[in-house]
Amino acid sequence: MKTIQQALLLALCICVSGCSPVAPWQRGTLAKPQMALESYPLQSTFNAHIYGSREAATGSSAAGGGGCGCY
């Protein structure tokens, strides 16, 4: 039982240590487009459109069409 408590305490310490304040001069680095979850949103939208056309399904891009690639 004691090893389980120690393991949980260790896991908690590791999780909490991941949070740290960001200094104002570091925020510019974190705000770069490369740091975004989706660094190229237009490219991702285009890829989703192509995938939807090839799978013969209409996606959320509001574009109709069939699997033939028609628009």
C-alpha positions as CSV (number, residue, x, y, z in Angstrom):
1,M,0.0,0.0,0.0
2,K,2.9,2.3,0.8
3,T,4.4,1.8,-2.7
4,I,1.1,2.7,-4.3
5,Q,0.9,5.9,-2.3
6,Q,4.5,6.8,-3.2
7,A,3.9,6.1,-6.9
8,L,0.8,8.3,-6.9
9,L,2.7,11.1,-5.1
10,L,5.5,10.8,-7.7
11,A,3.0,11.0,-10.5
12,L,1.3,14.0,-9.0
13,C,4.7,15.8,-8.6
14,I,5.5,15.1,-12.2
15,C,2.2,16.4,-13.4
16,V,2.3,19.6,-11.3
17,S,5.9,20.4,-12.3
18,G,4.9,20.7,-15.9
19,C,3.0,23.9,-15.2
20,S,5.3,27.0,-15.1
21,P,4.7,30.7,-15.6
22,V,5.7,32.2,-18.9
23,A,7.7,35.3,-18.8
24,P,6.5,38.3,-20.9
25,W,9.6,38.1,-23.2
26,Q,8.9,34.4,-23.9
27,R,5.4,35.0,-25.0
28,G,6.5,36.2,-28.4
29,T,8.2,32.9,-29.0
30,L,5.1,30.9,-28.0
31,A,2.9,33.1,-30.2
32,K,4.6,32.1,-33.4
33,P,2.5,30.3,-36.0
34,Q,4.7,27.3,-35.8
35,M,3.7,26.8,-32.2
36,A,0.0,26.5,-33.0
37,L,-1.8,23.2,-33.0
38,E,-2.6,23.6,-36.6
39,S,0.3,25.7,-38.1
40,Y,-1.1,25.7,-41.6
41,P,-4.9,26.1,-41.3
42,L,-5.5,26.8,-45.1
43,Q,-3.5,23.7,-46.0
44,S,-5.4,21.6,-43.6
45,T,-8.7,22.9,-45.0
46,F,-7.6,22.1,-48.5
47,N,-6.5,18.6,-47.5
48,A,-9.8,18.0,-45.8
49,H,-11.6,19.1,-49.0
50,I,-9.5,16.7,-51.2
51,Y,-10.1,13.9,-48.8
52,G,-13.8,14.5,-48.8
53,S,-13.9,14.5,-52.6
54,R,-12.0,11.2,-52.8
55,E,-14.1,9.5,-50.2
56,A,-17.4,10.4,-51.9
57,A,-18.6,12.2,-48.8
58,T,-19.5,15.8,-48.1
59,G,-17.6,17.2,-45.2
60,S,-18.1,20.3,-43.1
61,S,-16.5,22.5,-45.7
62,A,-19.9,23.2,-47.2
63,A,-18.8,21.9,-50.6
64,G,-20.9,19.3,-52.4
65,G,-19.8,16.9,-54.9
66,G,-19.3,13.2,-55.4
67,G,-16.4,10.8,-55.4
68,C,-15.5,11.8,-58.9
69,G,-14.0,15.1,-57.8
70,C,-16.8,17.2,-59.2
71,Y,-17.4,20.5,-57.5
